[in-house]
Amino acid sequence: MKDNITMTPPKRWLRPADLAEEFGIAKATQDQMRSDGRIPYSKRGKFVFYDREKIDAWLEDAVMVS
């Protein structure tokens, strides 16, 4: 029997809990980074969202080469 495995694309907009789970950045650290302007985010009312594409680009820009 053939397995019907479908891959769903990752969602574009992440909530703080999603970012913590996928990238290992604690919610308290996210709060501090947002306050310091060190992480890209969007806010709608009291809700914080992260654009996956911007987070990926932000992480790529932070690559350290020795």
N, C-alpha and C positions, 0 to 999 in steps of 0.2 A: 504494500500500500504506500502510495506517495504522500509525503508530508506536505501539507499546505501551510507553510510558514510565511506569513506576510510581515514585512518590516514596516512599522509606521515611522515616518520621519520624526525627528525630535521637534518638540514644540519650539516656536521662535521666542515667545515671551516666557521668561522664568520669574517665579516669585522667589523671595529670599530663601524659603525652605528648599526650593528646587536647586538654587545655586549652592546652598550648603551641602545638599546630598550629592550633586553631580561633580562639584569642583572642590569640595572640602573646605569652603570658606565659611567659618562660623557666622551666625547671624549677628552676633555682637561685633565681630570684626567688620562685617559688611556695614553696620551702622556707623562705625568709626571712619571707615573708608569713604562712605557717602558724605559724612560731615566734613572730611578733609578734602573732598573733591578728587579722590584718587581712583574712583571706579565709576564707569558710565552707567547711568540708570535713568529711568523715567518714573514720574509719579503722577498718578491720577487720583485726586482727592487725597485720602490717607494711604492709598495702596502703592507699593513700590514694585516696579517691574524692571527686569533686566532683558535687554535685547541680546539674544544668543550670539548674533553676528558681531555685535559691538564687544561683547565679553571675549569672544574668540580673538578678535583683532587686538584687544587690550592685552590679553595674555601673550599673544605673539610679539607685541611691541616690548614686552617686559623680559624677553629671552636674554639671558646673560651669556656672553661668549667670553671665554677666558683664553 
